[in-house]
Amino acid sequence: MIRREKELADQIARSLGAAGIPFDREASLGGFHPDFIAYLPGNRTFMIDVKVWEKHLGFRNRAAHQVSRYKEIFGVDEAFVVLDNLQRSSVPEGVVTIDRLVPVLLEHCRAATPRKQRKPISRVPQEFVFAAMPFEAVYDDTFLVAMTHAAKEVGAVCRRVDTVQFSGDVVAEIHALIRESIAVIVDLSESRPNVLYEAGYAHALDKPAVHICSTPLSELPFDVAHWNTLPYDQGRTSFLRGPLTEGLRAVLRRRESRSDR
């Protein structure tokens, strides 16, 4: 699916360029790296994210939820989620097919209303925190509301492997992201094997790590149950922002103190 997302993103880049719509690809926006930031007349900023999701009940609603979250959290004028396998009937606002994206943007160009000049989007590569977590819809807010905020507060951005454009072996990419990160946030909810693997790899590298969990801590496997883990409740991820930020600052301070010795 990651390869398909890259193919779709390449196709969108060509379409935006052909339509004369200025854009940045994977620029940093509030600590997040959307696939595209498009710039429309009137100093308006549009956020575009490409998703290749399996069809299931509610996947349109998941995309619509992400659209509303993007607009709320990042303060863009409009946000779009591009779905590869979307039927045109009953499409929520902000959710588009790849062939409809540019026409919709051009409609917005024609209806442009000047806005106040915005702060420029950062194009400078930043330090980043790697998110090891489940990718199901119920965890979207954990990433968007809490992890992204905590990373931003320490002067970094937050990345997880499904938000990074690359080609090749996904496991090798995960290894590279963990090695290059300044810290790792590990969501141990449901004790997912892939997350436990990524946590183990980070620990083997002695990478600063903060652990969080929304399922009962008593259900964690024995060999991770002794880790200091921040509990949180699904649907109340805004309450995780403060403790997670402090936890991230603490592990980074410990890293700095060790390097100063």
Secondary structure, 3 states (H helix, E strand, C coil): CHHHHHHHHHHHHHHHHHCCCCEEECCEECCECCCEEEEECCCEEEEEEEECCCCCCCHHHHHHHHHHHHHHHHCCCEEEEEECCCCCCCCCCCEECHHHHHHHHHHHHHCCCCCCCCCCCECCCCCEEEEECCCCHHHHHHHHHHHHHHHHHCCCEEECHHHCCCCCCHHHHHHHHHHHCCEEEEECHHHCHHHHHHHHHHHHCCCCEEEEECCCHHHCCHHHHCCCEEECCCCCHHHHHHHHHHHHHHHHHHHHHHHCC
